[in-house]
């Protein structure tokens, strides 16, 4: 099978010897593929056997339904140079035939995979400016705004998010909010190869908990908000918050930008080690005279005074948040950031101005404040707080809220009507597999059912595509009982059994399946087995030499008994007769072969002039009474 999923992965890393990886990481070699594993090289790593192109390391670990080790044979057949698995996968592999390639074992493959992939692809994140955004809502909007601002500044960008993956101007639809670790590192290497300057990506709580972004330390991490969601994965809301907060540690980010207009944001700002200290003051406390101002947007004249629009997360007393037009604020911020990013920009020090050399500018690139400006701009816009305008007007009424209705049992038409009646905008996304929901009926929504959201907001709804297909495991060479157990472990059942004469297989062993190994089947469906019977297909052996016929019978697991017969009609030493006719014969049967031998040479004919035998009587008898002695 080959994967039809679109991809942007084009970077091919240089080959790395397995000996280097084993020496650098906690790996054990348990299968040497015929010896000499130290000199085996790999070019990248993949966790999907359908995407193996040749020479990669195949990572086989526990999956959602089936352990990846069950697809190791298919990966090796596709060209994988080595297999990485865990102790459970090692047990599965040891039960089958040798793979013929080195097998590396790690205690926790997902925790190691990202670091290993980063090493194989040359740690591409270190050569990019990196922006990460997390939060329940607003991630996609934020990354698109930050990416748009960077492009406006002349930067070549890469984007990873819920909607799409993008490298420069090339884009494909995304399948995960945050890609798997091997895919992520390969994609970052592609960005480096195509001269991308900056990466902007969404980082989900799943990605943080499942080690997908472990090797990457982001230049700036942003937090939008946190609401009740994903409790099917995180046991509690606290666990969900802890997963998000892990992004704001020195191991994962250098700087943090947190919106503190809700309790979760304030808690994160207090506990984070990477959030800027200047943002930890009370959000409504005015800046004291003489303090250095933070980033600001354009001023707006009202009456005789000028009021600056600061990026505070919530308004002071008698003030309200105004949703300023992005078309106005973004160009102003981008223009100022462009000036500061220029290699010839001026830096003020002790009242003087001096040009910043290009070398020094490159060294200071990741510490410039424009990183903060862009991150703040995107986060604030995603939250609908672009600027605060001091005013004497009354605070606007709170927005009308509505709970996402329960659409269980509804099809697309009914679910769309239900949302529209609630004042919400439906958006149908790709179907998802489900073992419990009938095909075509509602499965889930984003935001989740019961979540309070503003009237008019969009709700993404997904419908069931039926049970998720499973891949038929390779059970050829197993006994019927072993094959039935392997099929059951894969969520399938053993079907009918057909016997065939196959001298290359042991009696009772599986020689083929229908559907074949590697094909897709519905969960619970039956797989028919073809097994080797206890009969051998005996050929006609006449005319073969005794040695040839004996070897043929031994290969068919049949016994032989040889008898000889004198004949001049056949070549001596060849079979002239067999006890069983050609056809099916039960294994272990003794087949008698009659082999031709040459007859003995005939005796010579007697001569016509030969003397009579000495004891032959004389022709004349002596006279009566005479004894022939001559005595009277």
Number of C-alpha atoms within 10 A of each C-alpha: 11 11 11 8 11 11 14 17 16 13 18 15 17 12 15 17 14 21 14 12 16 15 10 10 12 13 19 15 17 12 21 18 16 11 12 9 18 15 12 19 19 21 19 27 30 26 22 18 24 17 17 24 13 16 19 25 28 30 27 26 23 17 9 6 11 16 19 22 25 22 23 26 22 20 29 22 14 19 17 25 25 28 26 27 27 25 15 14 19 20 12 15 20 12 9 15 10 15 21 15 18 24 26 25 24 20 14 14 20 22 18 19 25 24 21 21 22 25 17 25 25 16 19 20 22 16 16 23 19 22 27 26 31 27 22 19 18 22 27 21 17 30 27 20 21 27 24 17 23 23 17 15 18 10 15 19 22 30 22 28 25 18 16 15 24 21 23 17 8 9 17 14 15 18 15 15 21 23 22 19 28 25 22 20 32 27 25 28 27 22 29 21 13 15 16 20 19 22 26 28 27 27 26 26 25 17 20 20 19 15 18 26 25 21 23 19 21 26 20 25 29 29 29 26 24 19 16 15 18 17 12 7 12 17 10 14 15 11 15 22 22 16 19 25 22 17 29 27 18 15 15 21 23 20 23 29 23 30 26 22 17 14 12 20 20 16 14 21 25 12 12 19 17 20 23 15 12 8 17 13 11 12 18 12 10 10 12 8 7 6 7 8 10 13 16 16 19 13 13 12 9 11 7 6 8 10 16 16 17 18 21 23 23 18 21 16 11 11 17 20 19 15 14 15 11 13 8 11 16 21 14 15 19 21 14 14 20 17 14 16 18 13 16 14 16 15 12 9 8 5 6 8 11 11 12 15 12 13 10 10 18 12 9 10 15 16 13 13 15 21 22 21 22 25 29 22 27 29 29 22 24 21 19 15 22 26 28 22 19 18 13 10 9 9 12 10 6 7 9 10 14 17 16 23 18 16 20 13 13 17 17 17 8 14 23 19 15 18 21 13 11 14 17 22 16 20 14 14 13 12 18 17 18 16 14 10 17 17 18 17 21 24 23 18 22 17 22 19 16 13 17 16 17 16 16 16 14 16 21 16 23 22 25 22 19 18 18 16 17 19 22 25 24 22 23 20 19 20 18 19 12 14 23 18 16 20 21 15 14 18 20 22 18 20 14 10 13 14 17 17 16 18 17 10 15 17 19 18 23 27 20 18 22 14 16 18 17 17 14 15 19 16 18 16 15 18 22 17 24 20 26 23 20 19 22 24 16 19 16 15 21 16 17 17 17 20 11 13 20 19 13 16 21 12 13 21 18 20 15 17 12 13 12 16 16 13 15 11 10 15 16 19 18 22 27 22 18 18 11 16 13 12 11 14 20 15 19 16 16 16 18 15 23 19 25 24 19 15 11 8 6 6 6 6 6 7 7 6 6 7 7 8 7 6 6 7 9 7 5 6 10 11 8 7 7 11 11 10 7 7 6 6
